[in-house]
Amino acid sequence: MKKTVILTIGTTEFKFNMTVNDHSDFVDSVSRGGSVCSASHNFVIRSVDKDQKEELKTLLAESPGADVQIAGTLKGEFAPALDIAVKK
């Protein structure tokens, strides 16, 4: 499965092309106790449209913590929370 999400960050629209593997790598890295910052950075850089990669790198360098915010938004769009209940 591949999903494209377009985020407006500031005044720029960034296109992210996410795959199940990108999402799984992000979740696995954080679940194993890895750095949330590193996992987020890798997730957003790996999934941003290749033509916008350098622009996003500049934005991330100028905005500490932006990669964590962007990754959280992308994760929410790629794998939205389900309403799950246990029947008793």
C-alpha contacts under 8 A as a table, 3 or more apart, distances in Angstrom:
res1	aa1	res2	aa2	distance
1	M	19	T	5.88
1	M	20	V	6.02
2	K	17	N	6.79
2	K	18	M	5.60
2	K	19	T	4.51
2	K	20	V	6.83
3	K	17	N	5.80
3	K	18	M	5.30
3	K	19	T	6.48
3	K	78	F	6.90
4	T	15	K	6.84
4	T	16	F	5.54
4	T	17	N	4.48
4	T	18	M	6.19
5	V	15	K	5.93
5	V	16	F	5.22
5	V	17	N	6.59
5	V	18	M	7.78
5	V	74	L	7.31
5	V	77	E	7.47
6	I	13	E	6.40
6	I	14	F	5.55
6	I	15	K	4.48
6	I	16	F	6.13
7	L	13	E	5.56
7	L	14	F	5.33
7	L	15	K	6.56
7	L	16	F	7.84
8	T	11	T	6.43
8	T	12	T	5.49
8	T	13	E	4.26
8	T	14	F	6.23
9	I	12	T	5.41
9	I	13	E	6.22
9	I	14	F	7.17
14	F	48	V	7.11
14	F	49	D	7.47
14	F	52	Q	7.02
15	K	48	V	5.90
15	K	49	D	5.51
15	K	52	Q	7.85
16	F	44	V	7.65
16	F	47	S	5.16
16	F	48	V	4.19
16	F	49	D	5.55
17	N	47	S	5.12
17	N	48	V	6.14
17	N	49	D	6.44
18	M	22	D	6.16
18	M	23	H	7.14
18	M	47	S	5.29
18	M	78	F	7.54
19	T	22	D	5.17
19	T	23	H	6.41
19	T	47	S	7.93
20	V	23	H	5.15
20	V	24	S	5.98
21	N	24	S	4.97
21	N	25	D	5.93
22	D	25	D	5.27
22	D	26	F	6.31
22	D	43	F	6.39
22	D	46	R	7.41
22	D	47	S	7.20
23	H	26	F	5.20
23	H	27	V	6.28
23	H	43	F	7.45
23	H	75	K	7.05
23	H	78	F	7.84
24	S	27	V	5.17
24	S	28	D	5.84
25	D	28	D	5.13
25	D	29	S	5.97
25	D	43	F	7.91
26	F	29	S	5.33
26	F	30	V	6.41
26	F	39	A	5.57
26	F	40	S	6.89
26	F	42	N	7.84
26	F	43	F	6.03
27	V	30	V	5.31
27	V	31	S	5.97
28	D	31	S	5.00
28	D	32	R	6.12
29	S	32	R	5.39
29	S	33	G	6.78
29	S	34	G	5.27
29	S	35	S	7.60
29	S	36	V	7.95
29	S	39	A	6.20
30	V	33	G	5.32
30	V	34	G	4.97
30	V	35	S	6.47
30	V	36	V	5.75
30	V	39	A	6.62
31	S	34	G	7.08
34	G	38	S	7.75
34	G	39	A	7.21
35	S	38	S	5.26
35	S	39	A	6.10
36	V	39	A	5.13
36	V	40	S	5.87
36	V	68	V	7.26
37	C	40	S	5.16
37	C	41	H	6.05
37	C	65	G	7.54
37	C	67	D	7.11
37	C	68	V	6.04
38	S	41	H	5.06
38	S	42	N	6.10
39	A	42	N	5.22
39	A	43	F	6.07
40	S	43	F	5.05
40	S	44	V	6.24
40	S	67	D	5.61
40	S	68	V	5.22
40	S	70	I	7.86
40	S	71	A	5.33
41	H	44	V	5.47
41	H	45	I	6.08
41	H	67	D	5.22
41	H	68	V	7.08
41	H	71	A	7.66
42	N	45	I	5.25
42	N	46	R	5.77
43	F	46	R	5.26
43	F	47	S	6.17
43	F	71	A	6.64
44	V	47	S	5.27
44	V	48	V	5.91
44	V	67	D	6.70
44	V	70	I	7.04
44	V	71	A	6.00
45	I	48	V	5.51
45	I	53	K	6.62
45	I	56	L	7.63
45	I	57	K	7.61
48	V	52	Q	6.69
48	V	53	K	6.12
48	V	56	L	7.91
49	D	52	Q	5.48
49	D	53	K	6.41
50	K	53	K	5.21
51	D	54	E	7.63
52	Q	55	E	5.30
52	Q	56	L	6.16
53	K	56	L	5.17
53	K	57	K	6.17
54	E	57	K	5.01
54	E	58	T	6.31
55	E	58	T	5.19
55	E	59	L	6.35
56	L	59	L	4.96
56	L	60	L	6.12
57	K	60	L	5.11
57	K	61	A	6.15
58	T	61	A	5.13
58	T	62	E	6.32
59	L	62	E	5.21
59	L	63	S	6.06
60	L	63	S	5.07
60	L	64	P	6.41
60	L	65	G	7.71
60	L	66	A	5.97
60	L	67	D	6.38
61	A	64	P	6.62
63	S	66	A	5.57
64	P	67	D	7.65
65	G	68	V	5.49
65	G	69	Q	6.68
66	A	69	Q	5.12
66	A	70	I	6.07
67	D	70	I	5.11
67	D	71	A	5.96
68	V	71	A	5.17
68	V	72	G	6.16
69	Q	72	G	5.23
69	Q	73	T	6.39
70	I	73	T	5.18
70	I	74	L	6.15
71	A	74	L	5.04
71	A	75	K	5.98
72	G	75	K	5.18
72	G	76	G	6.19
73	T	76	G	5.17
73	T	77	E	6.34
74	L	77	E	5.14
74	L	78	F	6.03
75	K	78	F	5.10
75	K	79	A	5.83
75	K	80	P	7.51
76	G	79	A	5.48
76	G	80	P	4.96
76	G	81	A	7.31
77	E	80	P	5.67
